[in-house]
Amino acid sequence: MSDYFGKDTPKLGFGLMRLPHKGLATDVEQVKEMVDLFMEAGFTYFDTAFVYLGSEATIRKALVERYPRESYTLATKLNAFMLAPTEKAAKNQFYTSLERTGAGYFDYYLLHALMENNYTKYDKFHLWDFVQEQKAKGLIRHIGFSFHAGPELLDKLLTEHPEVDFIQLQINYADWENPSVTSRANYEVARRHGKSITVMEPVKGGALANPPEAVKKLFKAYHPDMSCASWAIRFVASLDGIITVLSGMSNTEQMRDNLSYMKNFQPLNEEEQKIIQQAQRILGNSSTVPCTACHYCTGGCPKEILIPDIFSAMNKQLGNGQMAEAKSAYAAAAPEGHRASDCIVCRQCERACPQHLPITDYLKQAAAMFER
């Protein structure tokens, strides 16, 4: 799969929805300090929206008026279901955002928060055509949309609008299998359509910066000096096809913490991925196979299927979204005659399994995942 965006794009984005305040007003001076730290570390992606109160005007003062235009990338959004009773009002948001920010053009422009109860309004107001027209004029460099629904609607939208360059999705390790968020399923739909992704809510509104104590202990045992937020952001940044991971930083302390591990970003290693899978199980939203690779199941298998190796391949996709790596691992683990589909359901493996796993069901899942 070839991505629209280069792989060297810095993976941390500055989300401007939760800016610091002094009383009721945005603390512009602190935002300037945060912008300076961010830019000095080599990051360039700033994300705002028409409906983020005061955000577009603040980023004009803190960024646009202080840095050369070519030195940063700016994203904002058009929201058709809030403050947009008419088509004209919706389209005027674009021109208002240009005026508020003073940016001249937007590097990334999104139709905002599409979901089941509002997506038809974007069609009714002809906004898909509108953003393409602005792109043709040079006022938008890349068009996309942010999304808050399930994989069926996402597939429909991407099928109907192949012209979009990217999509913004809510992805974090806690919601990877959450049925109301469907992070993994949406991620896989986007990648199947060849779309690169910007990520929102990687720390789930701050919840994963302070997860349950059992999760904290897991993380601290491996990386005593790393914040819990770092695990959440690095999990998402390690996925394929990610343009940037938006962190809604609210003060310089959060900015410094994010920069400490993202400036020289290292994807999660295999051991760290397993720790994330343990954290997902603690939080109750994991579909990974809880196999301990004891190999008790393989000794008597009449088809000599390497069951733990197949489950390990599955977990690369189910737990970490590593689709290419998962397929490669499965190919190595399951040669002809010893694939998951070759299982004859004798269930000797299940009788031997100390974890009492429904192994034959998982093998059917593996066959569906890798052999179609």
C-alpha positions as CSV (number, residue, x, y, z in Angstrom):
1,M,0.0,0.0,0.0
2,S,1.4,3.4,-1.0
3,D,0.5,6.2,1.4
4,Y,-0.4,9.7,0.1
5,F,1.9,11.2,2.8
6,G,5.6,10.6,3.3
7,K,6.8,8.3,6.1
8,D,9.1,10.9,7.5
9,T,6.2,13.2,8.6
10,P,6.7,14.0,12.3
11,K,4.3,11.9,14.3
12,L,3.2,14.4,17.0
13,G,0.5,17.0,16.3
14,F,-0.6,19.9,18.5
15,G,-4.3,19.6,19.1
16,L,-5.7,23.1,19.9
17,M,-9.0,22.1,21.5
18,R,-7.9,22.2,25.1
19,L,-5.7,25.3,25.3
20,P,-4.6,26.8,28.7
21,H,-6.8,29.5,30.1
22,K,-6.4,32.5,32.5
23,G,-9.8,32.8,33.9
24,L,-12.2,32.8,30.9
25,A,-9.6,33.9,28.4
26,T,-7.1,31.8,26.6
27,D,-3.5,32.1,28.0
28,V,-2.0,33.3,24.8
29,E,1.5,33.8,26.3
30,Q,1.6,30.2,27.5
31,V,0.4,29.0,24.1
32,K,3.3,30.9,22.5
33,E,5.7,29.1,24.8
34,M,4.2,25.8,23.9
35,V,4.3,26.6,20.2
36,D,8.0,27.6,20.5
37,L,8.8,24.3,22.2
38,F,6.9,22.3,19.6
39,M,8.5,24.0,16.7
40,E,12.0,23.9,18.2
41,A,11.7,20.1,18.5
42,G,11.0,19.8,14.8
43,F,7.2,19.3,14.8
44,T,4.9,21.3,12.5
45,Y,1.3,20.0,12.6
46,F,-1.4,22.2,14.4
47,D,-5.0,21.2,14.5
48,T,-7.9,23.5,15.2
49,A,-11.6,23.9,14.2
50,F,-14.2,26.6,13.5
51,V,-16.1,25.5,16.6
52,Y,-13.1,25.4,19.0
53,L,-13.9,28.6,20.9
54,G,-11.1,31.1,20.5
55,S,-8.7,28.5,19.1
56,E,-8.3,29.9,15.6
57,A,-7.7,33.4,16.8
58,T,-5.2,32.2,19.3
59,I,-3.1,30.2,16.8
60,R,-2.9,33.4,14.7
61,K,-1.3,35.2,17.5
62,A,0.9,32.3,18.8
63,L,1.9,30.8,15.4
64,V,0.9,32.5,12.2
65,E,2.1,36.0,13.1
66,R,5.4,34.7,14.5
67,Y,6.6,32.0,12.1
68,P,7.1,31.8,8.3
69,R,4.1,30.2,6.6
70,E,6.1,27.4,5.0
71,S,7.5,26.3,8.4
72,Y,4.3,24.8,9.8
73,T,1.2,22.9,8.7
74,L,-2.3,24.0,9.9
75,A,-5.5,22.0,9.9
76,T,-9.0,23.3,10.6
77,K,-12.6,22.0,10.2
78,L,-16.0,22.9,8.8
79,N,-18.9,21.8,11.1
80,A,-22.2,21.5,9.2
81,F,-24.4,20.5,12.2
82,M,-23.4,23.2,14.7
83,L,-23.9,26.9,14.0
84,A,-24.8,26.1,10.3
85,P,-28.5,26.3,9.7
86,T,-28.0,27.0,6.0
87,E,-25.6,26.0,3.2
88,K,-24.4,29.5,3.0
89,A,-23.6,29.6,6.8
90,A,-21.8,26.3,6.5
91,K,-19.6,27.5,3.6
92,N,-18.9,30.8,5.3
93,Q,-17.1,28.9,8.1
94,F,-14.3,28.3,5.6
95,Y,-13.9,32.0,4.9
96,T,-14.2,32.9,8.6
97,S,-11.5,30.4,9.5
98,L,-9.2,32.0,6.8
99,E,-9.8,35.4,8.4
100,R,-9.4,34.3,12.0
101,T,-6.2,32.4,11.4
102,G,-4.7,34.7,8.8
103,A,-3.0,31.6,7.4
104,G,-3.7,32.3,3.7
105,Y,-4.5,28.7,3.0
106,F,-5.0,25.4,5.0
107,D,-2.6,22.5,4.7
108,Y,-5.4,20.2,5.9
109,Y,-9.1,20.9,5.8
110,L,-11.7,18.6,7.2
111,L,-15.4,18.1,7.2
112,H,-16.0,17.9,10.9
113,A,-17.3,14.9,13.0
114,L,-19.3,12.9,10.5
115,M,-21.6,10.4,12.0
116,E,-24.8,8.6,11.4
117,N,-27.1,11.4,12.4
118,N,-25.4,14.2,10.4
119,Y,-23.4,13.0,7.4
120,T,-26.3,13.6,5.0
121,K,-26.2,17.3,5.8
122,Y,-22.7,17.5,4.2
123,D,-24.3,16.1,1.0
124,K,-27.3,18.4,1.3
125,F,-25.1,21.5,1.6
126,H,-22.8,20.3,-1.3
127,L,-19.8,20.6,1.0
128,W,-17.8,17.7,-0.6
129,D,-17.8,19.7,-3.9
130,F,-17.1,22.9,-2.0
131,V,-13.9,21.8,-0.4
132,Q,-12.7,20.3,-3.7
133,E,-13.3,23.8,-5.3
134,Q,-11.2,25.4,-2.6
135,K,-8.4,22.9,-3.1
136,A,-8.5,23.6,-6.9
137,K,-8.0,27.3,-6.0
138,G,-5.0,26.5,-3.8
139,L,-6.7,27.5,-0.6
140,I,-6.6,23.9,0.7
141,R,-3.7,21.5,0.2
142,H,-5.3,18.2,1.5
143,I,-8.9,17.5,2.1
144,G,-10.3,15.0,4.6
145,F,-12.9,14.4,7.3
146,S,-13.1,13.5,10.9
147,F,-15.3,10.5,11.8
148,H,-17.3,9.3,14.8
149,A,-19.2,6.2,13.7
150,G,-18.8,2.6,12.6
151,P,-16.9,0.8,9.9
152,E,-20.0,0.4,7.6
153,L,-20.6,4.1,7.3
154,L,-16.9,4.8,6.9
155,D,-16.6,2.3,4.1
156,K,-19.6,3.9,2.4
157,L,-18.2,7.4,2.7
158,L,-14.7,6.4,1.4
159,T,-16.3,4.5,-1.5
160,E,-18.4,7.5,-2.4
161,H,-15.6,10.0,-1.9
162,P,-12.3,8.5,-3.0
163,E,-11.1,12.1,-3.6
164,V,-10.3,12.6,0.1
165,D,-6.6,12.6,0.9
166,F,-6.8,11.5,4.5
167,I,-9.2,10.8,7.4
168,Q,-9.1,11.6,11.1
169,L,-10.1,8.8,13.5
170,Q,-10.4,8.3,17.2
171,I,-7.8,5.6,18.0
172,N,-6.3,4.6,21.3
173,Y,-5.4,1.3,22.9
174,A,-8.4,1.3,25.3
175,D,-10.9,1.7,22.4
176,W,-9.1,-0.6,20.0
177,E,-12.0,-3.1,20.4
178,N,-14.6,-0.9,22.1
179,P,-17.9,-1.7,20.2
180,S,-19.1,1.9,20.5
181,V,-15.8,3.4,19.0
182,T,-14.6,0.5,16.8
183,S,-11.1,1.9,16.5
184,R,-9.5,-1.1,15.0
185,A,-12.3,-1.8,12.5
186,N,-12.3,1.9,11.4
187,Y,-8.6,1.9,11.1
188,E,-8.6,-1.2,8.9
189,V,-11.3,0.3,6.6
190,A,-9.3,3.4,6.2
191,R,-6.2,1.5,5.3
192,R,-8.1,-0.8,3.0
193,H,-9.1,2.3,1.0
194,G,-5.5,3.5,1.0
195,K,-6.1,6.5,3.2
196,S,-3.5,7.9,5.6
197,I,-4.8,8.8,9.0
198,T,-4.5,11.6,11.6
199,V,-5.4,10.4,15.0
200,M,-7.6,12.2,17.7
201,E,-8.1,11.1,21.3
202,P,-4.9,8.9,21.6
203,V,-5.0,9.5,25.4
204,K,-8.9,9.2,25.4
205,G,-9.4,12.7,26.7
206,G,-6.7,12.3,29.3
207,A,-8.1,9.1,30.8
208,L,-5.0,7.1,29.6
209,A,-2.7,9.5,31.2
210,N,-4.0,8.3,34.5
211,P,-5.2,4.7,33.9
212,P,-6.2,2.1,36.5
213,E,-3.5,1.2,39.0
214,A,-3.0,-2.3,37.5
215,V,-2.2,-0.7,34.1
216,K,0.1,1.9,35.8
217,K,2.1,-0.9,37.5
218,L,2.5,-2.7,34.1
219,F,3.9,0.4,32.5
220,K,6.1,1.5,35.4
221,A,7.6,-1.9,35.8
222,Y,9.0,-1.7,32.3
223,H,9.7,2.0,31.9
224,P,9.8,3.6,35.4
225,D,10.5,7.1,34.0
226,M,8.0,7.1,31.2
227,S,4.5,8.6,31.6
228,C,1.4,6.6,31.1
229,A,0.4,9.0,28.3
230,S,3.6,8.1,26.5
231,W,2.4,4.5,26.1
232,A,-0.9,5.7,24.7
233,I,0.6,8.0,22.1
234,R,3.4,5.7,21.1
235,F,0.8,2.9,20.6
236,V,-1.0,4.9,18.0
237,A,2.1,6.4,16.4
238,S,3.5,2.8,15.9
239,L,0.6,2.0,13.5
240,D,1.1,2.0,9.8
241,G,-0.2,4.9,7.7
242,I,-0.3,7.5,10.5
243,I,0.3,11.1,9.4
244,T,0.3,12.5,13.0
245,V,-1.1,11.8,16.4
246,L,-2.9,14.8,17.9
247,S,-2.3,15.5,21.5
248,G,-4.6,18.1,23.1
249,M,-1.9,19.7,25.3
250,S,-3.1,22.1,27.9
251,N,0.1,23.4,29.4
252,T,3.9,23.5,28.9
253,E,4.4,20.5,31.3
254,Q,2.3,18.3,29.0
255,M,4.1,19.6,26.0
256,R,7.5,18.9,27.5
257,D,6.4,15.3,28.4
258,N,5.2,14.6,24.9
259,L,8.3,16.0,23.3
260,S,10.5,13.9,25.6
261,Y,9.5,10.6,23.9
262,M,8.3,11.8,20.5
263,K,11.2,13.9,19.4
264,N,13.2,10.8,18.7
265,F,10.2,8.5,18.3
266,Q,10.7,4.8,18.5
267,P,7.9,2.4,17.7
268,L,6.7,0.0,20.3
269,N,9.0,-3.1,20.4
270,E,7.6,-6.6,20.7
271,E,7.8,-6.7,24.5
272,E,6.0,-3.3,24.7
273,Q,3.3,-4.5,22.4
274,K,2.6,-7.4,24.7
275,I,2.4,-5.0,27.7
276,I,-0.2,-3.0,25.8
277,Q,-2.1,-6.1,25.1
278,Q,-2.1,-6.9,28.8
279,A,-3.3,-3.4,29.5
280,Q,-6.1,-3.9,27.0
281,R,-7.2,-7.1,28.8
282,I,-7.2,-5.3,32.1
283,L,-9.4,-2.6,30.6
284,G,-11.7,-5.2,29.1
285,N,-11.5,-4.1,25.5
286,S,-9.2,-6.6,23.8
287,S,-9.8,-9.2,21.1
288,T,-6.3,-10.5,21.2
289,V,-5.8,-14.2,21.8
290,P,-4.6,-14.7,25.4
291,C,-2.2,-17.5,24.5
292,T,0.9,-18.0,26.7
293,A,2.8,-20.0,23.9
294,C,3.3,-22.9,26.2
295,H,3.0,-25.3,23.2
296,Y,1.0,-27.9,25.1
297,C,-1.4,-27.8,22.2
298,T,0.9,-28.7,19.4
299,G,2.4,-32.0,20.5
300,G,-0.6,-34.1,19.6
301,C,-2.0,-32.1,16.7
302,P,-2.6,-34.5,13.8
303,K,-2.0,-31.7,11.3
304,E,1.1,-30.3,13.0
305,I,-0.4,-26.8,13.1
306,L,1.9,-24.3,14.9
307,I,-1.0,-23.0,16.9
308,P,0.9,-20.5,19.2
309,D,2.7,-19.0,16.2
310,I,-0.5,-18.5,14.4
311,F,-2.0,-16.8,17.4
312,S,1.1,-14.6,17.6
313,A,0.5,-13.5,14.0
314,M,-3.2,-12.8,14.8
315,N,-2.2,-10.6,17.7
316,K,0.0,-8.4,15.6
317,Q,-3.1,-7.3,13.8
318,L,-5.7,-7.6,16.5
319,G,-3.6,-5.9,19.2
320,N,-1.4,-3.5,17.2
321,G,-2.8,-3.0,13.7
322,Q,0.3,-4.4,12.1
323,M,-1.5,-6.0,9.1
324,A,1.5,-6.5,6.8
325,E,3.6,-8.0,9.7
326,A,0.7,-10.2,10.7
327,K,0.3,-11.6,7.2
328,S,4.1,-12.2,6.9
329,A,4.2,-14.0,10.3
330,Y,1.2,-16.1,9.4
331,A,2.8,-17.2,6.1
332,A,5.9,-18.3,8.0
333,A,3.9,-20.1,10.7
334,A,1.4,-21.9,8.4
335,P,2.9,-23.5,5.3
336,E,0.6,-25.5,3.0
337,G,-1.0,-28.4,4.8
338,H,-0.5,-26.9,8.2
339,R,-2.7,-23.8,7.9
340,A,-5.4,-22.8,10.2
341,S,-8.0,-24.0,7.7
342,D,-6.4,-27.5,7.9
343,C,-7.7,-28.0,11.4
344,I,-10.0,-31.1,11.6
345,V,-11.6,-29.9,14.9
346,C,-10.5,-33.0,16.9
347,R,-10.1,-30.6,19.8
348,Q,-7.1,-32.4,21.4
349,C,-5.5,-28.9,21.6
350,E,-8.4,-27.6,23.6
351,R,-8.1,-30.5,26.0
352,A,-4.4,-29.8,26.5
353,C,-4.6,-26.0,26.8
354,P,-4.0,-24.8,30.4
355,Q,-5.7,-21.5,29.6
356,H,-8.9,-23.4,28.4
357,L,-8.9,-21.4,25.2
358,P,-11.5,-22.1,22.4
359,I,-8.6,-22.9,20.1
360,T,-10.6,-24.3,17.2
361,D,-12.7,-21.1,17.1
362,Y,-9.6,-19.0,17.1
363,L,-8.2,-21.0,14.2
364,K,-11.4,-20.4,12.2
365,Q,-10.9,-16.7,12.9
366,A,-7.3,-17.0,11.7
367,A,-8.3,-18.7,8.5
368,A,-10.9,-16.0,7.8
369,M,-8.3,-13.3,8.6
370,F,-5.4,-14.6,6.5
371,E,-6.6,-17.1,3.9
372,R,-9.4,-15.1,2.1
